[in-house]
Amino acid sequence: MSINKIIGIVLLVAGLVVIGFALYQSYNIFTDKTSAPLIFKTSNIANTNNTAGSDVQKQIENTVQQQINQILPQASITKILNLLCWSMFAMILIFGGSQISGLGIKMLNK
């Protein structure tokens, strides 16, 4: 067996391992067995305006913020963004794995 065939087999297996890893991790993330990597995090921002008449403005801002949080909680926004980031990364891994496997197949056919 020539060195090209051995390298081809190694590249084919390596590409399939990368693809399998990406798919397995995606399955675990989307079935909620593990959490997506935290790229985006929520933070509490405190408003510190000390002007006269800002009491009414603060009450209005708090009411609006509560209504927005009831419609779309902050945790769900960050979870969606983290899932989107993982999906893009998984697609890059799958594409890279397919390219590596493709090189291995080309070397096997030579």
Secondary structure, 3 states (H helix, E strand, C coil): CCHHHHHHHHHHHHHHHHHHHHHHHHHHHHCCCCCCCCCCCCCCCCCCCCCCCHHHHHHHHHHHHHHHHHHCCHHHHHHHHHHHHHHHHHHHHHHHHHHHHHHHHHHHHC
